[in-house]
C-alpha cells in the first residue's frame, strides 16, 4: 500500500509540537507539511515496525470491505463472509499484531469466509476462517505435501498456529 494513502488530507492539521523555554506550543502550518510527510515516508520505508503496522491497517481495511459483499460476490455463487467469520478474523488479526506477523493478504474465501495468507520466498501459509466459525490452517511449498490442521478459535490455539506458521516460514 502506498504511504501516500495514509497522508493527511487538506482538512487535517499537520504540525509539530515543541518546547520553547518554559513554554510549549503546537505549531501547525502548511510549510511544515511537505518536510514532515517526507520524513515520515523515509521512516516508514526503513522501519520493519511501521511497515508491519501499515500491513495490519491494510488488512483491517480489507476486513471492513468484506462486510459489504453480497452472496455470489465472486460470480460463482460464493457465500459472503458472515459476521462470525469477520469477528474471528479480527481476533486472529489482533493476535498476529501482538507477535508482529502481518498477513500478506486478507481476502474473502470462495468457500464462504475469509482467508489470511502469508508468503516467504517459496513457502506459503494460510489461515481460513469459515462462516460456520470453523478455522483451518495450512503450510505448503513446491516441495513436499502440505500440512493442514483445524483449530478452535481460542486465543491459545490461534497463538499456537501463528507460532507454527512463523517457524515454518522462517525455517
C-alpha positions in Angstrom: 0.0 0.0 0.0 1.5 3.4 -0.9 2.3 5.5 2.1 0.5 8.5 0.5 -2.8 6.7 1.2 -2.2 7.5 4.8 -1.1 11.0 4.3 -3.2 13.7 6.0 -5.9 15.3 3.8 -6.3 19.1 3.4 -8.8 19.1 6.3 -6.3 17.5 8.8 -3.8 19.7 10.6 -0.2 18.7 10.2 2.3 20.2 12.5 5.0 19.8 15.2 5.0 20.1 18.9 7.9 21.9 20.5 9.2 23.2 23.8 10.3 26.8 23.8 12.0 27.8 27.1 9.5 27.2 29.8 6.6 27.2 27.4 5.5 24.7 24.9 3.5 25.1 21.7 1.9 23.2 18.9 2.8 24.7 15.6 0.7 23.9 12.5 1.4 25.4 9.2 1.4 24.3 5.6 5.2 24.9 5.4 5.8 22.0 7.8 3.6 19.6 5.7 5.9 18.5 3.0 9.1 18.1 5.1 7.2 16.2 7.8 5.5 13.9 5.3 8.8 13.3 3.6 10.5 12.4 6.9 7.6 10.1 7.8 7.8 8.4 4.4 11.5 7.7 5.0 10.9 6.4 8.5 8.2 4.1 7.3 10.3 2.7 4.5 13.2 1.9 6.9 11.2 0.6 9.8 10.0 -3.0 9.9 7.7 -2.0 12.7 5.9 0.7 10.7 5.8 -1.5 7.6 4.1 -4.1 9.8 1.7 -1.5 11.1 0.8 -0.5 7.5 0.2 -4.1 6.6 -2.2 -4.5 9.5 -4.0 -1.3 8.6 -4.4 -2.6 5.1 -5.7 -6.0 6.3 -8.2 -4.3 8.6 -9.4 -2.2 5.6 -9.9 -5.4 3.6 -11.7 -7.0 6.5 -14.1 -4.0 6.7 -14.8 -4.2 3.0 -15.9 -7.9 3.3 -19.0 -6.6 5.2 -20.3 -5.1 2.0 -20.1 -8.3 -0.1 -23.3 -9.9 -1.3 -24.0 -13.6 -2.0 -22.3 -14.6 -5.2 -19.7 -11.8 -4.9 -17.2 -13.9 -7.0 -19.6 -14.6 -9.8 -19.8 -18.3 -8.9 -22.3 -18.2 -6.0 -19.9 -17.9 -3.1 -21.3 -17.0 0.2 -20.4 -13.6 1.6 -18.3 -13.7 4.7 -20.5 -13.8 7.8 -20.4 -11.6 10.9 -18.9 -14.6 12.8 -16.1 -15.0 10.3 -15.3 -11.3 10.4 -15.3 -11.4 14.2 -12.9 -14.3 14.4 -10.7 -12.8 11.7 -10.5 -9.6 13.8 -9.4 -11.7 16.7 -6.8 -13.5 14.6 -5.5 -10.1 13.3 -5.2 -8.9 16.9 -3.1 -12.0 17.8 -1.0 -11.6 14.7 -0.3 -8.0 15.6 0.8 -8.9 19.1 3.6 -11.0 17.6 4.2 -8.7 14.6 3.4 -11.3 11.9 1.2 -9.4 9.4 -0.6 -11.3 6.7 0.4 -10.6 3.1 -3.2 -10.8 2.0 -6.7 -10.9 3.6 -9.4 -11.9 1.1 -12.9 -13.3 1.1 -12.9 -17.0 0.6 -14.8 -18.8 -2.2 -15.6 -21.4 0.4 -17.5 -18.9 2.4 -15.4 -17.0 4.9 -12.1 -15.1 5.0 -8.6 -16.2 4.2 -5.3 -14.8 5.6 -2.2 -15.7 3.6 1.5 -15.5 4.3 4.4 -15.7 1.9 8.1 -16.0 2.5 10.1 -16.8 -0.7 8.8 -20.2 -1.9 6.9 -21.0 1.4 3.2 -20.2 1.9 0.8 -20.4 4.8 -2.9 -19.8 5.1 -5.4 -19.4 7.9 -9.1 -19.9 6.7 -11.9 -18.7 8.9 -15.2 -20.2 7.6 -18.7 -18.7 8.0 -19.6 -21.5 10.4 -16.8 -20.3 12.8 -14.5 -23.2 12.0 -10.9 -22.4 11.4 -8.3 -24.3 9.4 -4.6 -23.6 8.6 -2.1 -24.9 6.2 1.6 -24.6 5.3 2.9 -25.6 1.9 5.6 -25.1 -0.7 6.6 -26.6 -4.1 8.4 -29.3 -2.1 6.6 -32.0 -0.2 2.9 -32.4 0.9 1.1 -29.6 2.5 0.3 -29.7 6.3 -3.3 -28.9 7.1 -4.9 -28.7 10.5 -8.1 -27.5 12.2 -8.1 -25.3 15.3 -10.6 -23.8 17.6 -11.0 -20.0 17.6 -9.4 -19.9 21.1 -6.6 -17.5 21.9 -4.2 -20.4 22.8 -4.8 -22.3 19.6 -4.6 -19.2 17.5 -1.3 -18.3 19.1 0.0 -21.8 18.7 -1.0 -21.8 15.0 0.7 -18.4 14.5 3.9 -19.7 16.1 3.8 -22.8 13.9 3.4 -20.7 10.8 6.2 -18.4 11.8 8.6 -21.3 12.3 7.6 -22.8 9.0 8.0 -19.6 7.0 11.4 -18.8 8.6 13.0 -22.3 8.6 
